[in-house]
Amino acid sequence: MTPAEQHTVPTNAPRLDQYLAGLLAGQSRSQVQRLIAEGHVRLNDGPARAGSRLRSGDRLSWELPATVPTRLQPEAMDLRVLYEDDDLIVIDKPAGLVVHPGPGHSTGTLVHGLLGRGPGWSTIGGTERPGIVHRLDRDTSGLMVVARNDDAHRELARQLQRRIMTRRYRTIVVGEVADPAARIEAPIGRDPKNRQRMAVVGGGREALTEFRRLGVAGGHSLLEVTLGSGRTHQIRVHLAYIHHPVLGDPVYGRRSPLIARPALHAEALTLRHPRTGTAMTWQTPPPDDFELAWNSLAQPKMR
């Protein structure tokens, strides 16, 4: 365990887990909820609950359990690395590559490939997710940043939470989008009819997606998308909500003969280097399957 830390709440707050996630850089809300459930957090010297309302003057204390070395086996993997130093690595993830181990994916993930490059990854994300600051869905291609050490991880997580780190996506959607640019503000949570899906639901977490239309062809649209929040499946859920599901999305839309996955690509990543503060940007074009799908809709080559 780390030494116990103490904190006095300055103003009222609706939920303990949300408040504490804002204090603990590098810890997601789900990780904080796990800490609370395991008894590592106390409120006014007594047991704490994730949904406890906080009042000005409440006393919080917490201990972070010691990290356990990962037992995952390194695997040789040909990763496309755009940048690497002692603090971070930026990877162009191919579609089809799962980011970290989970049910049905005990080997062959990005994490196994990272370990195959040698030791020295941050551990504060958990033993099954060494280095992972954020993730992309298995079938989403594009840019990811991974932390080499805990200090870098905490700073990158802070930037992600405060939207200092920005990510831009490109996607093909079904239907001709009327607006040249728009924003979607709608809360996202578990779909009450299917817990394996997300949906726009009352009482969900606030979510903001903005897009710009780049082109229209063959009853489809090419969009540039940016996120004002980071909810699970956010782009896919929000675009389906406005009746323009991502092309080839079998969960929120339908499969397509044009592409064998959701046509979604993380094309740009901007952040400040966690050690030097230098602004850094990377870009990568969509892979061949994405470009072939768009070109097959009789649109001139993407600009």
N, C-alpha and C positions, 0 to 999 in steps of 0.2 A: 504494500500500500504506500501511496505518497502520503506525506504529512497532511493532517486535516487542515482544510482552509476554511476561513470564517468570512461571512459577508452579511451586512445589514441592508435590508431592502429599503431604498430611499423613497419609493412611491408605490402605490397600489399596482398590482399586476394580476391579470385574469387567470394565468396558469403557471404553476411552478416549472413544469418541464420546458415550456416555451421560454420562460425567463432565464432559467439556468443554461439552456442551450446558447443564449446570447452572451452569457458570461464565459462559457468554456469554449474557447476557440479550438477548432479541430474536433469537437464532439457534435454529432448530429442530434436532432431531437429524439430520434429512435434510440441512439446510444445513451442519451441522458435518461430516457424512460427506463432503460434497462438498469442503469445505475440506481435509480430510485427504487425499482422493484426488488433489486438485490440488497437493499438496505444501506447503500453507501452514502445516502443523502439524508440529513435530518433537518426538520423545521422546528425552530424554537425548542431545541433539545429533545424533540420527540420524533416519532415516525413521520415520514413524508409520503404524500401521494402525488402522482403526476399532475392530477387536475386540481390540486389545492390552490385556492385563491390566496394571493399574497397581499399583505397590508404594510403600509409604511411602518418601519421599525421591526418587522419580522427578522429573525435571525436564521440564517442558513449556514450549514456546515456540510462539507463533503470530503470524501477520500476517493482517489482514483486507484483502482486495483492495479497491481503491477502487471505489466504486459508479459505474456507468455510467448516464448519463441515459437514461430510457426513450424508445424510439422509437414507442411506441404513440400512435395518433391520438385526441385527445379526441372524444367524441361527446355530443351533447345528449341528455339522458335525464331523464325525469320521475321522480326518486327521492323516496320518502317519507322525509323527514328529521325525526327526532324531537328531535334536539339537535345543536348545532354550536357550536364555539368555535375558538380558535387551536390547540388541542391534539388535539381528537378530533371525530368526527362519529358519531352513532348513527342507523342506517338500519333501516327495516322493509322487508326484502328480499321481493319477491314470489316466489312459486313460479315456476319456469321460467327465472329469471335466473341465468346462470352467473357465478361470482364473479370469476374471472380467466382470461386467455387460456390455451388448451391445444389439443390436437389436435381439430380440428373447430370450434373457437370462437376464431377470430382477431379477431372484431369483436363488438360488441353485448354485452360483459360488463359487470359492475358496475364493474370497473376503468376501462373506457372512459368510463362515465358519471361516475365520480369526477373523472377528468381533465377532463371537460367542464365541471366546476364551477370549474376554474382550477388553477394549479400549487400546490405547497406540500404535498406528501404525503411521508411517510417513505419512505426508500429501502432500509433495511436488510433488507427482506424480499425484495429482488431487483427487477430492472428490470421483470419481468412482473407484479409484485404490489405496486405502490406503495400504501402505507398499510394493507395487509391484515395484520391481527394474527391473525385466525382466520377460518374459512370455514364456510359452510353448503353442503350439497349443492344442486345445481341446483334440485331439486324440493321442497326444504324451504323453507318461508316463515319470516319472523320477524326477530328483532333481531340486528344485527351492529354492532360498534364498529370504527371505522377510525381510524388514527393520522395526524395532520397533520404530525408531525415525528419525527425519530429518537429524541429523548429520551422522548417520549410512547410511542412504539412499544416501546422497551426496558422501560419501567415497566409498560405494559399486558401485555406478554409475561410479565414476572415475575409479575404478579398472576394471569395465566392458569395459569402453571406451578404456582404455590403454592396455587391454588384460592381466592385472595382474590376474583378475578372469578368470579362464579357465573352459570350459565345454567339456566333452567327451561324445559322443553318440555311440550307437550300433544300427545297422540297417540291415535288410535283403533286398536285392535288386534282381530284376529280371535279369537273365542272369549271365553267368560266367565271372566275371571281370578278364581280362587278366593280369593286372599289380598288383604286390604284394603291391604296394604303389603308390600313385599319388597325385597331387594337381590340383585343378580346379580353374582357375582365369578367371572369366567372369562376367561382370556387370549385375546387376539385377534391374529390374524396373517393372512397371505395364505392363501387356500384352496388347498391343494395340488392339488385337482382342477380348479380354475379360477382362474388368477392374476388375473382381473379382479374377483374377489370377495374379501371378507374372511370369516373364519370363526373360531369358537372352536377353537383348536388348541393342542396341547401345545407349549411353547416359545414361544408368542406373548407379546405384551406384556401385562402385568397391566392389567385393566380392571374398573371398578366402575360399575354402574348401579343407581340406586334409583328406585322408583316408588311412587305412591299411587293406588289405584283411586278414580275419581270417580263412576263410574256403570257400569251394565250394561244393555244393551238389544239385542234382536234378534240374540242370539248374538255380540255384540261388546262391548268394554269401552273406556271412556274413561279414560286414565291421565294423571297428572302425573308427569313424569320429570326427575330431576336426575342429573348426571354427576359421578363421582369421578375420572374420567380423560377424556382426549380422543382416543380412537382413531378411525380412519377408519370411518364407518358404524356407530359403536358401538351406538347405540340400536337400529337396525334389526337388527344381528347378534344382540345379546343377547336381544331380544324374540323373534326367530325361534328362537333356541336353546331357549327355554322353551316353544316351540310356540304362541306368540301373535304371529305376524308382524304388522307394521304393515299396516293396511288399504291396499290398492292398491299395495303394493310389488312391482314386477315382478321384482326381483332376489332378494330373500330370502323372498318370499311369492308372491302372484299378483295380477294385475290385477283391478280391481273395477268394476262398472258404477256404483258409488256415488260414486267420485271418480277422476279421471284421473291421480293421482299418489299417492305415499306420503302418508298422512294424518299428517304430522308438522310441528309448528309451534313455533318458538322464541319463547315468549310473554313471558319476563321476563329481564332482564339487570341485574346489580348489579356495581358496581366502585367503586374509589376514584379520584377524579380524579388523573391522573398528575402534575399540578403542585401542586394545593392539598391533596390528600389527602381531600377531602370525599367522603363516601359518596353514591353516586348510583344510582338504580334507575329503570328504564323497564319498562313493560308494554304489550303490544299484543294484542288479541283475535285468535283465528284468523280467517282470511279466509272469505269466503262459501262456497267450495266445501267447506271443512272442516265448517262449521256445518250446511250443507245435508245432508252425508253423515250426520252424527250425528243430526240431526232426522228424517231419513228412516227411521231405525231405530226410530221410534216412541217415542223418549225425549223427555220434556219439554225445553224449551229449556235449553241448558247453563247451569249455575249458576256 
